Amino acid sequence: ERRRRAELETVEIRFRVATRAARAGVYERDESGGTVWWSDTMNELYGVSAGNFQPTLSGWLELIHPADRDGARAAMTAAMRERKPLRTQYRAVRPDGSIAHLESVAAVVGDPAGEGVRMVGIDLDVTERVAAQRREVLLQQQLRDASRQAGMADVATSVLHNVGNVLNSVNVSANLVADSLKRSRAAGLTRVVALLEEHQGDLGSFVAHDARGKVLPVYLAELSRHLSADNSNALQELDALRGNIDHIKDIVTMQQRYAKLGGAAEPIDVGRLVEESLRINASAFERHAIEVVRRFADVPQITVDKHKVLQILVNLLRNAKDACDAAGERERRVTLSVGRCATGVRVAVADNGVGIAAEHMSRIFTHGFTTKKTGHGFGLHSGALAAKEMGGVLRVESPGLGCGATFVVELPLGPPGNAHG
């Protein structure tokens, strides 16, 4: 008997040490709820002491946060009624005003006396776990915001590059018009008018007999041809100038349209959005002599955040241009494809550039990873995040170095959680 008592004391000591170390309180209640037993650790979890608190179901529930009380009571009642295990989480308000996040796990067992059932369980302090989860959510939100800002910066940088390229064309046209005016033979017409005014009384005789007058018709004909050519060239350059200015206005308008934090899903024409992303990169593609091949199939509109899709496409097109540049002097080509896929709509950006090494394929979307000397390793990562947020996916295919690469973004017909046919 003495040995058995010693063994029980040893078990009890181990039990107390284990529950205290795990911050786990043990409780037991009967079916009526009038009688509740709990361990010393339960007192610590709820911030009470055996001297000032007598555990009953009603007293226990009073320690639970008012916003969580009804849910905790309902979970306990349902577990007892249905004879099912309990697992619930709630907040406890301690007498000093501090909040503890607790997780209660219990089993419903038959009473040894055969009178009803009992609930035997433990309460775990998960306050640190909840705080860690909140920090993780906050960090994920910060990462999404940073990714979105990086995407906006990519779009803005492309806009600035293209505006700069178009401004170069504007400058060329303006200089050509200025040079044309400087070289204009209009001054010769002024001298002819002065000569005619000088001989307006004997104009016929002057033209017929004076050496200067005899060449005047031929000179006027030649002057007319030159002035007409100058005028035509000036008009052509002015038309180009106006077109380039309109191009700048279009680029700036497009940036203003998308330079805002996204979030609002709206129906978009995928082919049209792909064309807009091409226009943002048009000058760079033209300057680097990159051929663009379009393979657009008829696809339905998709309801997504337009800014996020543009962010992805602009970055993919810029990467394709860089890949073609890195491949050397061979013919440069980027093929854009739009079509249906099992989950919705598929857009592919394929280049015949430098390609991707096999050992880099698994890391290509990793934050901070880049194969470019001037890259920041954020564009593809943020693009993959943006696609995932819209319920889609961004993936890559490449046979290897020197064989080009194809980036594919697949997007659902509607936002995540919506059913679409």
C-alpha positions, 0 to 999 in steps of 0.5 A: 500500500505504501509503495502504491501511494509513493508511486501515485505521488510520483505520478502526480508530481510528474503530472504537475511538473509537465503541465506547469512546464507546458502552461497547460491547465487541467479541468474536469466538469460534470454534466450539470456544470455545477461541479468543476475541478481544475488544477493550480495551473488553471488558476495561473492561466486565468489569473486567479487563486484558490483563495479568491475563486471557486471554480464553477461553470458560471464562474469560469464563463465569467472569466471568458471575454464577453465577445467569446463567451457565448461561443465557448458556452455553445461549444462546451454544451454541444460537446457534452450533448453529442458526446464528441471531443471539444476543441475551441479557442477563446480569450480570458480576461484576467482580474488585472485586465490582461488578455490571455488567448487559450485553447481548450481541448477535452474529451467527454467520458462516462462517469465512473458511477454510471451517472451521466458523463464528464468532460475532462480536458486541458487549457493551453496558453496560446497567447504567444502563438496568436501573437506570432500568427498576427505578426506573420499576417502583418509581415505578409501584408507588408510583403504584398504592399512592397510587392505591389509598390515594386510592381508600380515602380516597374510600370513607372520605370518603363513609362519613364524609359519610353517617355525618354525614348519618345522625347528623343524622337521629339527632339530629332523632329524639332531639330530637323524643322529648325534646320529646315527653316534655317536653310530655307530659300524663302529669303530668295523670294524676298530678294525677288520681290524687291527686284520686281518692285524696283522694276514695276514700271518696266517689268515687261522690258526688264524680264525680256531684255535685262540679264537678271530679268531673263533668269527670273522665271527659271529662278522662281520655278526652281525656288517654288520647287524647293519651297514646296519640298521644304514645306512638305518636309516640315509638315511631315516632321510636324506630323511626327512631332504631333504623333510623338507628343500624342504618344507621350500623352497616351503613356502618361494617361495610361500610367495615371490610370494604373498608378494607384493601389489596386484591389478592385476587380473589374472586367477586362479585355485580356488582349487589349490589356496585353496591347497596352503593356506592349505600348508601354514597352514599345519604344524600348522594343523598337530601339532594340530591334525586337520583333513582336509576334502576336498570337491572340485567340478569342477569350472571354473577359476576366474579372481581376485587378487590372493593375496587378495584371499590367504589373505582371505583363510589363515586367515579363516584357521587360525581362524578355527584352533584356533576355534578347539583348543578352543573347547577342546580335542574333535576330530578336523575337518576342511572341505573345500568346493569349488563349484559354486554359483549364482554369480560365485565360492564359497569357504567354510571353516567349522570347528567343533570348539567353534562356535559363539554366536548369539549376536556376529554374526552381529559384526563378520566383524566389525573392532576391534571386536574379541572373541580371547584374542590375536586377533586384530580384523582386519583379518575378517574385512580386508578379508570382505573388500578384498572380496568386492573390488573383487566384492564378499562377505565374510559371516558367518554361525554358529548355536551357541556356541559349534556348529562350524562355516562356513565362506563362500567367494563368488567371481565373475568369473571376476573383477567387471564391467566385464560380465561373463557367 
